[in-house]
């Protein structure tokens, strides 16, 4: 139970950011007895949407220039994950020596429920959802939250009786932790991303590594065997769909633990070797938590993966359409391609983020028979990848891909970049892809 009063009673807290995480942290701080001021100098449209509800709940709000010049003597600043500590809004508070924590750190300090935490460049959400599914199916009370689902603070405030929390954590959320201590920490993979937020690739890597910072020898670190790590205090459990000597591996279409076949990938609703790794990591996490392997593995097949992540949309005339609209970076596109065991017709492209797509061409040449490109970067990709065909839009690309494919192939929509040149987000983009595919299906 949260105390009616606490060490925060009578203090004045600054909550930076008025999104879901910021509002949840504000409610939790007030419940703990603190006075709260919300500061946000971001997108005026988003602020205008969020402000009426925040005011209706009785919070003080400072936006725009007022947020930057606020002179209140705050006792604590709680940063939403969307707030970069180097931005003027954060610096206006930090320069005054105000102690600052991330929203997940603040929430963690208010609960005694143990944590399983998942991080990585790609695969976090599917793995977090699968871990929560397996725990719940085996009788463990949990809630998936953090970067996926409700904010951590919202779950702590709800005070539900839980056995374990399943938390997806991003590098943004790990930047300002202190005591955050997962009993099981899962590292999916690491690849260049978010360099518009982090000052360097090394800084991005170091932020993610903080997930292991407070672990001890009694904890477990589930780690990708293809990557190297500094010395870890926790017990390591390794997985890889490509390297045979990991504790969890992928052989002849099956997920294996040591030398034992556990479950065939074809018996699940997930596709591709990268999803095999998601299953491995989830099973490793829940067995480290204490679930019997046989019991946990029996529930993998009933897991319905989140939308837009190598989602099987339909099979038409022997072609399988896969929606991986969530592949918003090059590494995710590469993972989707590497994971396919059938020849691929690839649809890629979207917003031009200035990334270098040339190094992925050898993989494209190996895995694909045709490539169709879309969006702002479509013509550029067609020049970088010999043989790729630029298309007018997504519908044009889907119809061309179907015409160029043959039975036994997969038509994979893995854009490899963000969607904001043509769509409101990867979800909208994936929905449009699914609609176009369903228009190809015969009506009965």
PLY file of the C-alpha trace (Angstrom):
ply
format ascii 1.0
element vertex 444
property float x
property float y
property float z
element edge 443
property int vertex1
property int vertex2
end_header
0.00 0.00 0.00
1.16 3.53 -0.71
1.49 5.61 2.44
-0.98 8.44 3.04
2.09 10.57 3.69
5.72 9.94 2.90
9.12 11.59 2.72
7.68 13.56 -0.18
4.89 15.11 1.90
5.06 18.90 1.65
7.71 18.83 -1.08
7.25 20.51 -4.46
7.97 18.26 -7.46
8.51 19.24 -11.07
7.16 16.78 -13.62
8.78 17.36 -17.00
6.50 16.33 -19.84
2.70 16.06 -19.98
2.39 12.77 -21.85
1.08 9.54 -20.35
4.22 8.90 -18.27
4.39 12.47 -17.00
0.74 12.53 -15.97
1.07 9.15 -14.24
4.12 10.37 -12.32
2.27 13.55 -11.34
-0.65 11.55 -9.93
1.69 9.25 -8.05
3.70 12.14 -6.61
0.53 13.88 -5.42
-0.74 10.64 -3.88
2.53 10.55 -1.91
1.87 14.02 -0.54
3.87 16.23 -2.88
2.74 19.42 -4.53
3.15 19.06 -8.29
3.88 21.42 -11.17
3.85 20.12 -14.74
6.39 21.70 -17.10
6.32 21.23 -20.87
7.71 23.36 -23.68
7.10 20.79 -26.44
4.62 20.50 -29.30
1.92 23.16 -28.68
-0.72 20.94 -30.28
0.00 18.06 -27.92
0.12 20.41 -24.94
-3.22 21.92 -25.90
-4.72 18.42 -25.96
-3.25 17.38 -22.60
-3.61 20.65 -20.66
-7.40 20.68 -20.05
-7.37 17.27 -18.36
-4.32 18.17 -16.27
-5.99 21.39 -15.10
-9.23 19.52 -14.41
-7.25 17.26 -12.09
-5.98 20.32 -10.23
-2.37 20.38 -11.40
-0.41 23.58 -11.91
0.83 23.78 -15.50
3.60 25.88 -17.02
4.17 25.68 -20.76
6.36 27.28 -23.41
8.64 30.10 -22.16
6.98 30.00 -18.72
8.19 26.42 -18.27
11.75 27.46 -19.07
11.83 30.43 -16.67
10.01 28.88 -13.71
11.85 29.92 -10.54
10.18 27.53 -8.09
12.56 25.77 -5.67
11.69 22.17 -6.54
12.75 19.32 -4.27
12.72 16.76 -7.10
12.40 16.71 -10.89
10.84 13.65 -12.55
11.55 13.37 -16.27
9.23 11.69 -18.75
11.08 9.47 -21.25
10.35 11.94 -24.04
12.38 14.66 -22.29
16.06 14.74 -23.17
18.15 15.74 -20.10
20.23 17.96 -22.40
17.23 19.98 -23.62
16.68 23.52 -22.29
13.60 22.44 -20.30
15.54 19.86 -18.33
18.62 22.04 -18.05
16.58 24.91 -16.64
15.84 22.63 -13.66
19.07 20.65 -13.48
21.25 23.78 -13.44
19.62 24.74 -10.14
20.86 21.51 -8.57
17.44 19.89 -8.37
17.78 16.09 -7.94
16.40 14.42 -11.05
15.15 10.92 -11.80
13.36 9.19 -14.64
9.71 8.23 -14.31
10.56 4.51 -14.01
13.07 5.24 -11.24
10.49 7.26 -9.32
7.88 4.53 -9.67
10.35 1.77 -8.78
11.16 3.49 -5.50
7.47 3.37 -4.51
6.89 -0.39 -4.91
8.16 -3.62 -3.43
6.93 -5.77 -6.34
9.92 -7.43 -8.06
10.69 -6.58 -11.66
11.50 -8.37 -14.91
12.82 -5.72 -17.30
13.42 -5.93 -21.06
15.55 -3.62 -23.19
17.12 -3.70 -26.66
16.98 -1.89 -29.97
14.40 -4.28 -31.43
12.11 -7.00 -30.13
11.38 -5.41 -26.74
7.63 -5.16 -27.07
7.01 -8.66 -28.42
9.26 -10.15 -25.74
7.71 -8.10 -22.94
4.22 -9.11 -24.04
5.20 -12.77 -24.30
6.80 -12.76 -20.85
3.64 -11.29 -19.34
1.51 -13.81 -21.24
3.54 -16.78 -19.99
3.56 -15.53 -16.42
-0.19 -14.96 -16.40
-0.91 -18.31 -18.06
1.09 -20.00 -15.32
-0.77 -18.25 -12.51
1.58 -15.33 -11.82
-0.09 -11.96 -11.40
1.69 -9.40 -13.57
1.14 -6.32 -15.70
3.21 -5.42 -18.80
4.06 -1.73 -18.52
6.69 0.95 -18.97
7.51 1.61 -22.59
4.73 -0.85 -23.49
1.25 -0.61 -22.00
0.51 1.72 -19.09
3.22 3.84 -17.52
5.06 2.23 -14.60
3.79 4.98 -12.27
0.21 4.25 -13.28
0.59 0.58 -12.32
2.21 1.44 -8.98
-0.56 3.93 -8.22
-3.25 1.32 -8.95
-1.90 -0.84 -6.09
-3.10 -4.12 -7.62
-1.86 -7.27 -5.87
0.94 -8.42 -8.19
3.62 -11.11 -8.00
5.97 -9.50 -10.53
6.07 -6.51 -12.88
7.01 -7.00 -16.54
8.57 -3.75 -17.77
9.81 -2.71 -21.19
12.50 -0.08 -20.71
14.06 2.17 -23.33
17.40 3.92 -23.22
15.51 7.15 -22.51
14.00 5.63 -19.38
17.31 4.19 -18.20
19.27 7.44 -18.48
18.30 8.74 -15.03
17.93 5.62 -12.87
19.57 5.13 -9.50
18.11 2.19 -7.58
16.19 0.51 -10.42
16.94 -3.18 -9.91
15.35 -5.90 -12.05
15.56 -9.43 -10.67
15.68 -10.57 -14.30
17.13 -8.18 -16.91
16.72 -9.06 -20.60
18.97 -7.59 -23.30
17.54 -8.34 -26.75
20.09 -6.74 -29.08
21.85 -3.49 -29.84
22.14 -1.53 -33.09
22.47 2.14 -34.08
19.27 4.06 -33.37
18.02 7.17 -31.57
21.16 9.11 -32.48
18.92 12.16 -32.77
18.50 11.85 -28.99
21.80 10.43 -27.72
25.03 12.36 -28.38
26.83 9.24 -29.65
26.43 5.53 -30.25
28.51 4.89 -27.15
26.19 7.03 -25.02
23.17 5.11 -26.34
24.90 1.80 -25.53
25.91 2.91 -22.04
22.37 4.09 -21.28
20.98 0.66 -22.14
23.68 -1.15 -20.14
22.39 0.57 -17.01
19.68 -2.11 -16.86
22.32 -4.40 -15.28
23.78 -1.76 -12.95
22.10 -2.80 -9.69
21.95 -6.54 -10.30
23.73 -8.97 -7.99
24.81 -12.60 -8.16
21.31 -13.68 -7.10
19.78 -12.05 -10.22
19.72 -13.19 -13.85
20.90 -11.40 -17.00
19.34 -12.85 -20.16
21.70 -11.71 -22.92
22.14 -12.04 -26.66
25.07 -14.42 -27.25
26.09 -12.59 -30.43
27.08 -9.48 -28.47
29.80 -8.67 -25.97
29.21 -7.26 -22.51
31.26 -5.82 -19.69
31.56 -8.05 -16.61
28.07 -8.62 -15.18
27.31 -9.36 -11.56
24.19 -11.38 -12.40
24.07 -14.98 -13.61
24.19 -14.87 -17.44
21.78 -16.88 -19.59
22.58 -16.67 -23.31
20.39 -16.99 -26.40
20.94 -16.79 -30.16
19.08 -17.93 -33.26
22.33 -17.80 -35.26
25.08 -19.10 -32.95
24.87 -22.80 -31.97
26.72 -22.61 -28.65
24.25 -20.39 -26.78
22.24 -21.88 -23.92
19.09 -21.16 -25.95
19.42 -21.80 -29.70
17.45 -22.39 -32.89
17.92 -25.71 -34.69
15.93 -27.26 -37.52
13.04 -24.88 -36.97
12.82 -25.42 -33.22
13.72 -23.38 -30.15
16.14 -25.46 -28.07
17.39 -25.21 -24.52
20.86 -26.74 -24.27
20.46 -29.89 -26.39
16.71 -30.23 -25.94
14.03 -29.16 -28.43
11.38 -27.09 -26.62
8.92 -25.86 -29.26
8.77 -25.59 -33.06
8.51 -22.03 -34.34
5.87 -23.19 -36.84
3.63 -24.13 -33.90
3.52 -20.49 -32.77
1.99 -17.33 -34.25
5.44 -15.78 -34.64
7.59 -15.90 -37.77
11.29 -15.43 -38.46
14.50 -16.12 -36.58
14.34 -12.76 -34.85
11.01 -13.85 -33.36
12.62 -17.17 -32.41
15.01 -15.05 -30.34
12.08 -13.22 -28.76
10.66 -16.60 -27.69
14.02 -17.75 -26.35
14.48 -14.58 -24.32
10.96 -14.79 -22.90
11.30 -18.45 -21.92
14.72 -17.75 -20.41
13.27 -14.87 -18.38
10.26 -16.75 -16.99
12.25 -19.88 -16.15
14.80 -17.66 -14.38
11.85 -16.24 -12.47
10.92 -19.78 -11.44
8.36 -21.15 -13.90
8.87 -24.80 -14.98
10.07 -24.88 -18.59
7.48 -27.43 -19.76
4.62 -25.44 -18.24
5.78 -22.12 -19.74
6.54 -23.55 -23.20
3.05 -25.02 -23.41
1.59 -21.49 -23.51
3.81 -19.96 -26.21
1.50 -21.13 -29.01
-1.47 -19.19 -27.55
0.40 -15.89 -27.56
-0.96 -13.36 -30.05
1.91 -11.00 -30.93
1.49 -7.23 -30.99
0.35 -5.78 -34.29
2.75 -4.73 -37.03
5.66 -6.94 -35.94
6.15 -9.57 -38.67
2.39 -10.03 -38.47
1.01 -12.68 -40.82
-1.68 -10.75 -42.72
-2.86 -13.33 -45.25
-1.77 -16.08 -47.61
-2.84 -15.66 -51.22
-1.98 -18.13 -53.97
0.90 -19.49 -51.91
2.36 -16.07 -51.05
2.53 -15.10 -47.38
2.08 -11.36 -46.68
3.99 -10.17 -43.61
3.39 -6.76 -42.00
6.51 -5.56 -40.18
5.64 -1.87 -40.20
7.26 -1.59 -36.75
10.62 -2.04 -38.53
11.35 1.68 -38.22
15.15 1.38 -38.43
17.72 -0.46 -40.53
18.49 -3.07 -37.87
14.84 -4.06 -37.57
14.59 -4.44 -41.34
17.75 -6.54 -41.36
16.41 -8.72 -38.54
13.17 -9.30 -40.42
15.06 -10.25 -43.59
17.51 -12.56 -41.83
14.66 -14.26 -40.08
12.92 -15.38 -43.27
13.46 -18.95 -44.47
11.50 -18.40 -47.71
12.52 -16.19 -50.65
11.39 -12.62 -50.02
9.82 -9.86 -52.07
10.62 -6.77 -50.01
8.70 -3.51 -49.71
10.77 -0.84 -47.94
11.05 2.91 -47.54
9.46 5.90 -45.88
10.91 9.01 -44.29
14.47 9.92 -45.24
16.33 10.11 -41.90
19.75 10.45 -43.53
20.80 6.88 -42.68
23.23 4.81 -44.74
21.35 1.96 -46.41
24.21 0.79 -48.64
25.64 -1.76 -46.15
22.37 -3.73 -46.11
22.46 -4.42 -49.85
24.43 -7.71 -49.64
21.73 -9.09 -47.32
18.99 -7.84 -49.66
20.73 -9.48 -52.61
20.94 -12.74 -50.64
17.38 -12.85 -49.27
15.19 -11.15 -51.89
14.06 -11.76 -55.45
12.52 -8.30 -55.91
12.52 -5.01 -53.98
9.93 -2.25 -54.26
10.51 1.11 -52.52
8.12 3.79 -51.30
8.05 7.17 -49.66
10.44 10.05 -49.38
13.49 7.78 -49.46
12.09 5.44 -52.14
13.97 6.93 -55.13
17.20 7.04 -53.08
16.91 3.38 -52.13
16.29 2.49 -55.78
19.65 4.06 -56.62
21.51 2.49 -53.68
20.05 -0.98 -54.22
20.50 -2.02 -57.87
17.33 -3.56 -59.24
14.99 -1.98 -56.70
11.89 -0.36 -58.21
10.48 2.92 -56.83
6.67 2.99 -56.55
4.09 5.74 -56.45
2.72 4.72 -53.07
2.18 1.71 -50.82
-0.74 0.35 -52.82
1.31 0.46 -56.00
4.14 -1.37 -54.21
1.88 -4.11 -52.85
0.29 -4.79 -56.23
3.67 -4.84 -57.98
5.09 -7.14 -55.29
2.21 -9.59 -55.69
2.58 -9.59 -59.48
6.34 -10.21 -59.24
6.13 -12.97 -56.62
5.47 -16.69 -57.00
4.01 -19.33 -54.71
6.32 -20.22 -51.83
7.58 -16.67 -51.35
6.95 -14.12 -48.60
5.97 -10.53 -49.41
7.59 -8.67 -46.53
6.70 -5.09 -45.64
9.69 -3.99 -43.55
10.18 -0.26 -44.22
13.49 0.20 -42.38
12.63 3.78 -41.47
9.91 5.87 -39.87
6.52 6.58 -41.40
5.93 10.27 -40.92
6.41 11.25 -44.56
3.17 9.46 -45.52
1.42 8.23 -42.35
0.68 9.28 -38.78
2.78 6.45 -37.35
3.90 2.87 -37.92
0.49 1.60 -36.75
-1.36 3.65 -39.37
1.15 2.55 -41.99
0.71 -1.11 -41.06
-3.07 -0.83 -41.06
-3.01 0.61 -44.57
-0.77 -2.25 -45.73
-3.21 -4.79 -44.27
-6.16 -3.07 -45.93
-4.43 -3.16 -49.31
-3.57 -6.85 -48.91
-7.15 -7.71 -47.96
-8.36 -5.91 -51.09
-6.38 -8.48 -53.10
-8.18 -11.41 -51.48
-11.05 -12.98 -53.41
-14.51 -12.24 -52.04
-16.72 -15.19 -51.30
0 1
1 2
2 3
3 4
4 5
5 6
6 7
7 8
8 9
9 10
10 11
11 12
12 13
13 14
14 15
15 16
16 17
17 18
18 19
19 20
20 21
21 22
22 23
23 24
24 25
25 26
26 27
27 28
28 29
29 30
30 31
31 32
32 33
33 34
34 35
35 36
36 37
37 38
38 39
39 40
40 41
41 42
42 43
43 44
44 45
45 46
46 47
47 48
48 49
49 50
50 51
51 52
52 53
53 54
54 55
55 56
56 57
57 58
58 59
59 60
60 61
61 62
62 63
63 64
64 65
65 66
66 67
67 68
68 69
69 70
70 71
71 72
72 73
73 74
74 75
75 76
76 77
77 78
78 79
79 80
80 81
81 82
82 83
83 84
84 85
85 86
86 87
87 88
88 89
89 90
90 91
91 92
92 93
93 94
94 95
95 96
96 97
97 98
98 99
99 100
100 101
101 102
102 103
103 104
104 105
105 106
106 107
107 108
108 109
109 110
110 111
111 112
112 113
113 114
114 115
115 116
116 117
117 118
118 119
119 120
120 121
121 122
122 123
123 124
124 125
125 126
126 127
127 128
128 129
129 130
130 131
131 132
132 133
133 134
134 135
135 136
136 137
137 138
138 139
139 140
140 141
141 142
142 143
143 144
144 145
145 146
146 147
147 148
148 149
149 150
150 151
151 152
152 153
153 154
154 155
155 156
156 157
157 158
158 159
159 160
160 161
161 162
162 163
163 164
164 165
165 166
166 167
167 168
168 169
169 170
170 171
171 172
172 173
173 174
174 175
175 176
176 177
177 178
178 179
179 180
180 181
181 182
182 183
183 184
184 185
185 186
186 187
187 188
188 189
189 190
190 191
191 192
192 193
193 194
194 195
195 196
196 197
197 198
198 199
199 200
200 201
201 202
202 203
203 204
204 205
205 206
206 207
207 208
208 209
209 210
210 211
211 212
212 213
213 214
214 215
215 216
216 217
217 218
218 219
219 220
220 221
221 222
222 223
223 224
224 225
225 226
226 227
227 228
228 229
229 230
230 231
231 232
232 233
233 234
234 235
235 236
236 237
237 238
238 239
239 240
240 241
241 242
242 243
243 244
244 245
245 246
246 247
247 248
248 249
249 250
250 251
251 252
252 253
253 254
254 255
255 256
256 257
257 258
258 259
259 260
260 261
261 262
262 263
263 264
264 265
265 266
266 267
267 268
268 269
269 270
270 271
271 272
272 273
273 274
274 275
275 276
276 277
277 278
278 279
279 280
280 281
281 282
282 283
283 284
284 285
285 286
286 287
287 288
288 289
289 290
290 291
291 292
292 293
293 294
294 295
295 296
296 297
297 298
298 299
299 300
300 301
301 302
302 303
303 304
304 305
305 306
306 307
307 308
308 309
309 310
310 311
311 312
312 313
313 314
314 315
315 316
316 317
317 318
318 319
319 320
320 321
321 322
322 323
323 324
324 325
325 326
326 327
327 328
328 329
329 330
330 331
331 332
332 333
333 334
334 335
335 336
336 337
337 338
338 339
339 340
340 341
341 342
342 343
343 344
344 345
345 346
346 347
347 348
348 349
349 350
350 351
351 352
352 353
353 354
354 355
355 356
356 357
357 358
358 359
359 360
360 361
361 362
362 363
363 364
364 365
365 366
366 367
367 368
368 369
369 370
370 371
371 372
372 373
373 374
374 375
375 376
376 377
377 378
378 379
379 380
380 381
381 382
382 383
383 384
384 385
385 386
386 387
387 388
388 389
389 390
390 391
391 392
392 393
393 394
394 395
395 396
396 397
397 398
398 399
399 400
400 401
401 402
402 403
403 404
404 405
405 406
406 407
407 408
408 409
409 410
410 411
411 412
412 413
413 414
414 415
415 416
416 417
417 418
418 419
419 420
420 421
421 422
422 423
423 424
424 425
425 426
426 427
427 428
428 429
429 430
430 431
431 432
432 433
433 434
434 435
435 436
436 437
437 438
438 439
439 440
440 441
441 442
442 443
